[in-house]
């Protein structure tokens, strides 16, 4: 994984509502968007980007691309992603929220079989500040630097990027892993990628209540990550059992035995469990977004010693 | 969203999972035309668990008993829920009761088969003996056989139980479900299997492509529905808005679940008490337009400021889809309208609005909002501190 201004990017769903808005923003940021896909709109252009009916047609015209960013409607995402994989694309970012979980199960199986990296769904995507925007991050809050940011949230990630920027801590990359219940890639996968990234000196991991991905990340950091990590978990005071907006923070199937199997509801208690996991792994945990820059400065100083 | 037992069993029947002869009872007098021979069991059709213990399941031997029992069950709330229908079902002679389920394992990102030889109401035993099989690749019946062997089934029971598991799995995938559960699966003395109770949870996000399931659900979902307004008018809350009432005096409006949670945490940490919060939604919805977002800002403001005890509303919006100016205009529009309404009533009740904004257009935004007496704060912690202090000290 190495995203630069030369990275060739495809946008699937480029004539859809958010696709066209963000195609313009991505291009304005310097992203090398070479083609867009929108069945029935082949031959048109959006922001001077040529539009094709199918991925394979686009690739015949513009050559292989490195990554596709998908904005199509939820029930069309699986098909769009399978079409991209069939055309040989091995990095996929799914912005769309609300893809049915069983579609995602199918996509995960296909991605594993073809060694395809899938980010999302329901993600702001990736930004390498000053270089490339692959998604919908609020780019003016970011500035180039050496802090890697990995998050389950969208807008909360922009908040934390802004606080880092204001504290003169630029970012090497920011990744939203997504907020839906079933995700294409995990915190662990992206931690590994950032651990190997030459531009990243410290990592900020932004978690929230629900699921168990933060606990898994904490174990993984303790076992395999050399770079310093700072964590933050949102949702201590979230009201129990209420839907807050992420499919990932509330789930779903409660068995008649009273258990939720491997599935934790919108439960503020999970914030405490996640923080304990980070502390057990000796990872400093910020109590607020504003505290993150101080903790990052501290771990960077310790690292230099 | 959970289906009722009789709806789940209808799906089972279509899939070929054995269920007992049964009849839907909408009114006690329906029992007079009962086509199932006595004795029968009458079951309250509610979504809450623990029906048996609450008295919602009764065995009856004749019509007179049945009508009396039905009247009783129709008037029996189970966890505050009254049944709209009952299910009359034939009685079944069981030797043993198993537990079976299909769910999604979020960590493995695969469907998971669950089974226990201790089903029925002994839920702790069921969990203790629960066996699991992950359906790693495309389904094939051996996954179901693997589960039944782990459960300790032998002989003809292996095929009988795994056949049920296979059909549950096919239903799970075909209808995009979150859960298919049979508890208990009755095993007769001669080894016949029967789904005695069933639970099906549909996936909300996939419902749009299953109109037949959508029809089965109640028109308003318990968490949403209608909300009483400040006056006599009633305000509808669209399901995309995550609006939650609490009991403090600060209203919160944010976009995105993570930002909403973080803002909520910060208000509590600063000693404030939220009256409610609304998450107008993240920016990943494929059909979201700046206009829609602005409409949600206005609706969200109306929602969080309508309760009498709300003194301050804090707006924290970050994102790239709509410009600062567009968002600010939506807030100003709402504020002007609410000022006009307040001017005719008591001006003292005007809610103070704090907007946390950051970006290149902030000076212009400040100007627009100053004109309608809305304070703009750039720093999040300062915005929180100001909101809490205004809510505390008036």
Boltz contact constraints between the chains, C-beta under 6 A:
constraints:
  - contact:
      token1: [A, 16]
      token2: [B, 286]
      max_distance: 6.0
  - contact:
      token1: [A, 17]
      token2: [B, 287]
      max_distance: 6.0
  - contact:
      token1: [A, 17]
      token2: [B, 289]
      max_distance: 6.0
  - contact:
      token1: [A, 18]
      token2: [B, 286]
      max_distance: 6.0
  - contact:
      token1: [A, 18]
      token2: [B, 288]
      max_distance: 6.0
  - contact:
      token1: [A, 73]
      token2: [B, 286]
      max_distance: 6.0
  - contact:
      token1: [A, 75]
      token2: [B, 209]
      max_distance: 6.0
  - contact:
      token1: [A, 95]
      token2: [B, 284]
      max_distance: 6.0
  - contact:
      token1: [A, 96]
      token2: [B, 286]
      max_distance: 6.0
  - contact:
      token1: [A, 97]
      token2: [B, 284]
      max_distance: 6.0
  - contact:
      token1: [A, 97]
      token2: [B, 285]
      max_distance: 6.0
  - contact:
      token1: [A, 98]
      token2: [B, 205]
      max_distance: 6.0
  - contact:
      token1: [A, 100]
      token2: [B, 176]
      max_distance: 6.0
  - contact:
      token1: [A, 100]
      token2: [B, 205]
      max_distance: 6.0
  - contact:
      token1: [A, 100]
      token2: [B, 206]
      max_distance: 6.0
  - contact:
      token1: [A, 101]
      token2: [B, 104]
      max_distance: 6.0
  - contact:
      token1: [A, 102]
      token2: [B, 176]
      max_distance: 6.0
  - contact:
      token1: [A, 108]
      token2: [B, 109]
      max_distance: 6.0
  - contact:
      token1: [A, 122]
      token2: [B, 284]
      max_distance: 6.0
  - contact:
      token1: [A, 136]
      token2: [B, 283]
      max_distance: 6.0
  - contact:
      token1: [A, 136]
      token2: [B, 320]
      max_distance: 6.0
  - contact:
      token1: [A, 138]
      token2: [B, 319]
      max_distance: 6.0
  - contact:
      token1: [A, 138]
      token2: [B, 320]
      max_distance: 6.0
  - contact:
      token1: [A, 153]
      token2: [B, 258]
      max_distance: 6.0
  - contact:
      token1: [A, 154]
      token2: [B, 256]
      max_distance: 6.0
  - contact:
      token1: [A, 154]
      token2: [B, 282]
      max_distance: 6.0
  - contact:
      token1: [A, 155]
      token2: [B, 255]
      max_distance: 6.0
  - contact:
      token1: [A, 155]
      token2: [B, 256]
      max_distance: 6.0
  - contact:
      token1: [A, 155]
      token2: [B, 259]
      max_distance: 6.0
  - contact:
      token1: [A, 155]
      token2: [B, 318]
      max_distance: 6.0
  - contact:
      token1: [A, 155]
      token2: [B, 319]
      max_distance: 6.0
  - contact:
      token1: [A, 156]
      token2: [B, 258]
      max_distance: 6.0
  - contact:
      token1: [A, 156]
      token2: [B, 259]
      max_distance: 6.0
  - contact:
      token1: [A, 156]
      token2: [B, 262]
      max_distance: 6.0
  - contact:
      token1: [A, 158]
      token2: [B, 318]
      max_distance: 6.0
  - contact:
      token1: [A, 159]
      token2: [B, 318]
      max_distance: 6.0
  - contact:
      token1: [A, 181]
      token2: [B, 106]
      max_distance: 6.0
  - contact:
      token1: [A, 182]
      token2: [B, 109]
      max_distance: 6.0
  - contact:
      token1: [A, 208]
      token2: [B, 258]
      max_distance: 6.0
  - contact:
      token1: [A, 208]
      token2: [B, 261]
      max_distance: 6.0
  - contact:
      token1: [A, 211]
      token2: [B, 106]
      max_distance: 6.0
  - contact:
      token1: [A, 234]
      token2: [B, 258]
      max_distance: 6.0
  - contact:
      token1: [A, 234]
      token2: [B, 261]
      max_distance: 6.0
  - contact:
      token1: [A, 234]
      token2: [B, 262]
      max_distance: 6.0
  - contact:
      token1: [A, 235]
      token2: [B, 261]
      max_distance: 6.0
  - contact:
      token1: [A, 236]
      token2: [B, 265]
      max_distance: 6.0
  - contact:
      token1: [A, 237]
      token2: [B, 264]
      max_distance: 6.0
  - contact:
      token1: [A, 237]
      token2: [B, 265]
      max_distance: 6.0
  - contact:
      token1: [A, 237]
      token2: [B, 268]
      max_distance: 6.0
  - contact:
      token1: [A, 238]
      token2: [B, 261]
      max_distance: 6.0
  - contact:
      token1: [A, 239]
      token2: [B, 244]
      max_distance: 6.0
  - contact:
      token1: [A, 242]
      token2: [B, 244]
      max_distance: 6.0
  - contact:
      token1: [A, 243]
      token2: [B, 242]
      max_distance: 6.0
  - contact:
      token1: [A, 244]
      token2: [B, 242]
      max_distance: 6.0
  - contact:
      token1: [A, 244]
      token2: [B, 257]
      max_distance: 6.0
  - contact:
      token1: [A, 245]
      token2: [B, 242]
      max_distance: 6.0
  - contact:
      token1: [A, 245]
      token2: [B, 257]
      max_distance: 6.0
  - contact:
      token1: [A, 245]
      token2: [B, 279]
      max_distance: 6.0
  - contact:
      token1: [A, 246]
      token2: [B, 257]
      max_distance: 6.0
  - contact:
      token1: [A, 252]
      token2: [B, 178]
      max_distance: 6.0
  - contact:
      token1: [A, 253]
      token2: [B, 103]
      max_distance: 6.0
  - contact:
      token1: [A, 253]
      token2: [B, 178]
      max_distance: 6.0
  - contact:
      token1: [A, 253]
      token2: [B, 179]
      max_distance: 6.0
  - contact:
      token1: [A, 253]
      token2: [B, 201]
      max_distance: 6.0
  - contact:
      token1: [A, 256]
      token2: [B, 49]
      max_distance: 6.0
  - contact:
      token1: [A, 256]
      token2: [B, 181]
      max_distance: 6.0
  - contact:
      token1: [A, 256]
      token2: [B, 183]
      max_distance: 6.0
  - contact:
      token1: [A, 256]
      token2: [B, 199]
      max_distance: 6.0
  - contact:
      token1: [A, 257]
      token2: [B, 123]
      max_distance: 6.0
  - contact:
      token1: [A, 257]
      token2: [B, 126]
      max_distance: 6.0
  - contact:
      token1: [A, 257]
      token2: [B, 127]
      max_distance: 6.0
  - contact:
      token1: [A, 258]
      token2: [B, 123]
      max_distance: 6.0
  - contact:
      token1: [A, 259]
      token2: [B, 127]
      max_distance: 6.0
  - contact:
      token1: [A, 261]
      token2: [B, 103]
      max_distance: 6.0
  - contact:
      token1: [A, 262]
      token2: [B, 105]
      max_distance: 6.0
  - contact:
      token1: [A, 262]
      token2: [B, 107]
      max_distance: 6.0
  - contact:
      token1: [A, 288]
      token2: [B, 266]
      max_distance: 6.0
  - contact:
      token1: [A, 290]
      token2: [B, 381]
      max_distance: 6.0
